[in-house]
Amino acid sequence: MRHRDFAAFIWPSALAMLLFIALPIVSVAVQSLYIEHDQVLVTAENCGPFGCTEETRVDTAATAAKRIEEPLGRFNGLGTYTNRAHLAINEVSAILSDNRGFGDVVARVMNLPFYKALSFTLLYTFLVTPLAMIFGFAIALGVNRLSRSLKGVVIFISLLPYIVTPLLGSLILYWMINADGVIGATLQFIFNDPDLSLKASPTLTWITLIVYGTWHMAPFAFVVFYAGLQTLPKDTLESAMIDGANRWERIRYVVMPHLTPLATFVGLVLLMDNFRVFEPIIGFSAEAHATSLSWLIYNDLTGQVNQMYGSAAATSILTMLGVIILLTPILIRTWREFKRKAH
């Protein structure tokens, strides 16, 4: 293909990526360097029949004028990244300098807002991603062995968790685990404990969110792996059967190597999606026990008093950096395999 033809073919996509991806990221990065203006306070003397008193109130007109004059806010540099709501550099340094036990240090650091959200985000990502891939692969293998008359129905049922909107799915499960819901009432009956609640314990809340995430994301892995199974070379499978390989050996030495590129793709997509976990926390009303980086952004933008755009922007940048760090080892490995096969 000539360079001119390639440029004509690629420029619409490149322009769309520049307008809808690159420029918004730059805008968010710039916003993260600014914080909201302080409110302008004025002191006025209020006189009445019993004398005069001074009162301090917010000058709304001056505050609004300042916001109009400098819409981005007040320049703060990297101060937003290092404050207590984010990386908490000073707080972490003070905790480390106390010379306490390792467990106490970890507990105190994890009690800081950003690290508390990061810990759940990482745990959710590293558990839901492999579990969803394993269950998706197992479902694909099972469906692939079904008769043609049953495949359509089973595939439709298997895709239901992914078809349902994440927020709606989490709300449905949230209602089911209530004390008067199907799951909640059943667990109370099994354990003979009328006070048992999956929402009262942080551990049970985390487990519920991870189970829901696996249930919701497994169909995506199933669809990709099932499509890959349809391209499996029949000659190779037949040769393995003739050589006496059992089902597990055929899966291990024939099927898995064939699906490795697809597994890399599924892993990349699931890592990115799971690291941005948000809807289950809102649907389960689990923010008292579990918060994520995306939930911190949402919380900053829906504050009761002020919308903290700078704080939300800083968390967004840190989230993107986290995704890049997670994907880097996989991308490096994929690139090395590509170069090895090219040579």
C-alpha positions in Angstrom: 0.0 0.0 0.0 1.3 3.4 -0.9 2.0 5.9 1.9 -0.6 8.3 0.4 -3.3 5.6 0.4 -2.4 4.5 3.9 -2.6 8.1 5.1 -6.0 8.6 3.5 -7.2 5.4 5.1 -6.0 6.1 8.6 -6.5 9.8 9.0 -10.2 9.6 10.1 -9.4 7.2 12.9 -6.3 9.2 13.9 -8.4 12.4 14.0 -11.1 10.8 16.1 -8.5 9.4 18.6 -6.9 12.9 18.8 -10.2 14.6 19.5 -11.9 12.1 21.8 -8.9 10.4 23.5 -5.7 12.5 23.4 -7.1 15.9 24.0 -9.4 14.9 26.9 -6.5 13.2 28.6 -4.4 16.3 28.2 -7.2 18.4 29.6 -7.6 16.1 32.6 -3.8 16.2 33.2 -3.9 20.0 33.2 -6.9 20.2 35.4 -5.2 17.9 37.9 -2.6 20.7 38.5 -5.3 23.1 39.8 -7.6 23.1 42.8 -10.8 24.9 43.6 -10.6 28.6 44.6 -11.0 29.4 48.3 -14.2 31.1 49.2 -14.0 34.8 49.7 -15.0 35.7 53.3 -16.1 39.1 54.4 -16.6 40.4 57.9 -19.7 42.6 58.4 -21.0 44.4 61.4 -24.5 43.5 62.3 -26.1 46.1 64.6 -29.4 45.6 66.5 -31.2 47.0 69.5 -28.9 45.1 71.9 -25.6 46.3 70.3 -23.4 45.4 67.4 -21.8 42.1 66.5 -19.4 41.0 63.8 -20.2 38.0 61.6 -18.2 36.4 58.8 -20.0 35.2 55.7 -19.2 34.1 52.2 -19.1 36.8 49.5 -20.8 34.8 46.8 -20.4 37.5 44.2 -16.6 37.8 44.7 -16.2 34.0 44.8 -18.2 33.7 41.6 -16.1 36.5 39.9 -12.9 34.7 40.9 -14.1 31.5 39.4 -15.1 33.2 36.2 -11.7 35.0 36.0 -9.7 31.7 36.6 -12.0 28.8 35.5 -9.4 26.2 36.1 -9.0 27.2 39.7 -5.9 27.9 41.7 -2.6 26.4 40.6 -1.4 23.7 42.9 1.1 21.8 40.9 1.7 18.3 42.1 0.3 19.2 45.5 -3.0 17.4 44.7 -1.2 14.2 43.9 0.8 14.2 47.2 -2.0 15.3 49.6 -3.8 13.1 52.0 -6.6 12.2 49.6 -4.2 10.7 47.1 -0.6 9.5 47.5 -0.4 11.0 51.0 3.4 11.4 50.9 3.7 13.1 54.3 1.3 10.7 56.1 3.0 7.6 54.7 6.4 9.0 55.7 5.2 9.7 59.2 3.7 6.2 59.5 7.0 4.6 58.2 9.0 6.7 60.7 7.1 5.4 63.7 9.1 2.1 63.6 6.1 0.0 64.4 5.4 -3.6 63.3 4.8 -4.4 59.6 1.2 -5.3 60.1 0.4 -2.1 61.9 2.1 0.0 59.2 0.1 -1.8 56.5 -3.1 -1.3 58.4 -2.5 2.4 58.9 -1.5 3.0 55.3 -4.5 1.0 54.0 -6.7 3.2 56.1 -5.8 6.2 53.9 -8.5 6.9 51.3 -6.4 6.4 48.2 -4.6 3.3 49.4 -7.9 1.8 50.8 -9.5 2.2 47.3 -6.3 0.9 45.6 -6.2 -2.2 47.7 -9.7 -3.2 46.8 -9.2 -2.3 43.2 -6.1 -4.5 42.9 -7.7 -7.4 44.8 -10.8 -7.2 42.6 -8.7 -7.0 39.4 -6.3 -9.9 40.3 -9.1 -12.2 41.4 -11.9 -11.4 39.0 -9.7 -11.4 35.9 -8.3 -15.0 36.2 -11.5 -16.4 37.6 -13.5 -15.0 34.7 -11.0 -16.4 32.2 -11.1 -19.8 33.9 -14.9 -20.0 34.0 -15.2 -18.6 30.5 -12.8 -21.2 29.2 -14.6 -24.0 31.0 -18.0 -22.9 29.7 -16.6 -22.7 26.2 -15.3 -26.2 26.4 -18.6 -27.5 27.7 -20.7 -25.7 25.1 -18.4 -26.9 22.3 -19.3 -30.5 23.2 -23.0 -30.0 23.2 -25.3 -31.1 20.4 -26.2 -28.5 17.8 -29.9 -28.4 19.1 -28.8 -27.4 22.6 -26.0 -25.0 21.7 -28.2 -22.0 20.9 -30.1 -22.1 24.1 -27.1 -22.6 26.3 -25.1 -19.9 24.6 -28.0 -17.4 25.1 -28.3 -18.3 28.8 -24.5 -18.0 29.2 -24.5 -14.6 27.7 -27.2 -13.2 29.9 -24.9 -11.8 32.6 -23.0 -9.8 30.0 -26.1 -8.6 28.3 -27.6 -7.2 31.5 -26.5 -3.7 32.3 -23.8 -3.8 35.1 -25.7 -1.4 37.4 -29.0 -3.2 36.9 -27.4 -6.6 37.5 -25.7 -5.5 40.7 -29.0 -3.9 41.9 -30.8 -7.2 41.2 -28.2 -9.2 43.2 -28.3 -6.5 45.9 -32.0 -7.0 46.4 -31.5 -10.8 46.4 -29.0 -10.7 49.2 -31.2 -8.5 51.5 -32.5 -10.1 54.6 -35.9 -10.5 52.9 -34.3 -11.5 49.5 -34.0 -15.1 48.2 -30.2 -15.4 48.9 -30.2 -13.5 52.2 -33.2 -15.4 53.6 -31.8 -18.8 52.4 -28.4 -18.1 54.1 -30.1 -17.1 57.3 -32.1 -20.4 57.2 -29.1 -22.5 56.5 -26.9 -21.0 59.2 -29.9 -20.5 61.6 -28.8 -16.9 62.2 -31.6 -14.3 61.7 -29.0 -11.5 62.0 -26.7 -12.9 59.2 -26.1 -10.2 56.5 -23.8 -10.2 53.6 -23.8 -6.4 53.7 -22.7 -6.0 57.3 -19.2 -7.5 57.0 -16.4 -5.9 54.9 -15.1 -9.4 54.1 -18.5 -10.7 53.0 -19.1 -7.5 51.0 -15.7 -7.9 49.2 -16.5 -11.6 48.4 -20.0 -10.7 47.1 -18.5 -8.0 44.8 -15.8 -10.5 43.5 -18.4 -13.2 42.9 -20.6 -10.7 41.0 -17.7 -9.4 39.0 -16.7 -13.0 38.0 -20.4 -13.8 37.1 -20.6 -10.6 35.0 -17.3 -10.9 33.1 -17.1 -14.6 32.5 -19.4 -14.5 29.4 -17.0 -12.2 27.6 -14.2 -14.7 28.0 -16.6 -17.5 27.0 -17.5 -15.8 23.7 -13.9 -15.2 22.7 -12.7 -18.7 23.7 -15.7 -20.3 22.0 -15.0 -18.5 18.8 -11.4 -19.6 19.1 -12.4 -23.3 19.5 -14.2 -23.1 16.2 -10.8 -22.5 14.5 -9.1 -25.4 16.2 -7.3 -27.6 13.6 -9.1 -30.9 13.4 -6.1 -32.8 12.0 -4.0 -31.9 15.1 -6.8 -33.1 17.5 -7.2 -36.3 15.6 -3.4 -36.9 15.6 -3.4 -36.4 19.3 -6.2 -38.9 19.8 -4.5 -41.5 17.6 -1.4 -41.0 19.7 -3.4 -41.9 22.8 -3.8 -38.5 24.4 -6.7 -38.2 26.8 -9.1 -35.2 27.0 -7.0 -33.3 29.5 -3.8 -33.8 27.5 -5.5 -32.6 24.3 -6.7 -29.5 26.1 -3.3 -28.9 27.7 -1.1 -29.5 24.6 -3.4 -28.6 21.7 -6.3 -26.4 22.8 -4.4 -24.1 25.2 -1.5 -23.3 22.9 -3.9 -22.6 20.1 -5.9 -20.1 22.3 -2.9 -18.4 23.9 -3.2 -15.3 21.7 -6.9 -15.0 22.5 -6.1 -15.5 26.2 -3.7 -12.5 26.0 -6.4 -10.4 24.4 -9.0 -11.4 26.9 -6.6 -10.8 29.8 -5.8 -7.3 28.5 -9.5 -6.3 28.2 -10.5 -7.8 31.5 -7.6 -6.1 33.3 -8.6 -2.7 32.0 -12.3 -3.2 32.7 -11.8 -4.7 36.2 -9.3 -2.0 37.2 -12.0 0.6 36.6 -14.6 -1.2 38.8 -17.4 1.1 39.7 -21.0 0.0 39.0 -21.0 -2.9 41.5 -20.0 -0.6 44.4 -22.8 1.8 43.6 -25.3 -1.0 42.9 -24.5 -2.8 46.2 -24.2 0.5 48.2 -20.9 -1.0 49.3 -19.0 2.3 49.7 -18.9 1.9 53.5 -16.8 -1.3 53.1 -15.3 -1.2 49.6 -14.2 1.8 47.5 -12.3 1.8 44.2 -10.3 4.4 42.3 -13.3 5.0 40.0 -15.6 5.5 43.0 -13.2 8.2 44.3 -13.6 10.1 41.1 -17.3 9.8 41.3 -17.3 10.9 44.9 -15.2 14.0 44.1 -17.6 15.0 41.3 -20.7 14.6 43.4 -19.7 16.3 46.6 -22.4 17.8 48.8 -20.7 21.2 48.8 -18.2 21.6 46.0 -17.3 19.5 43.0 -13.5 18.8 43.3 -12.5 18.7 39.7 -8.8 18.9 40.4 -9.0 15.9 42.9 -11.0 13.9 40.4 -8.6 14.7 37.6 -5.6 13.6 39.7 -7.3 10.3 40.6 -8.1 9.8 36.9 -4.4 10.3 35.9 -3.3 7.9 38.7 -5.9 5.3 37.5 -4.6 5.5 33.9 -1.0 5.1 35.2 -2.1 2.1 37.1 -3.7 0.5 34.0 -0.5 1.2 32.0 1.6 -0.5 34.7 -0.6 -3.5 34.8 -0.6 -3.9 31.0 3.1 -3.3 30.5 4.4 -6.8 31.4 1.8 -8.4 29.1 2.5 -6.0 26.2 6.3 -6.5 26.6 5.8 -10.3 26.5 3.5 -10.1 23.5 6.0 -7.9 21.7 8.9 -10.3 22.4 6.9 -13.3 21.1 6.0 -11.3 18.0 9.7 -10.5 17.3 10.7 -14.1 18.0 8.1 -15.4 15.5 9.1 -12.7 13.0 12.7 -13.9 13.1 
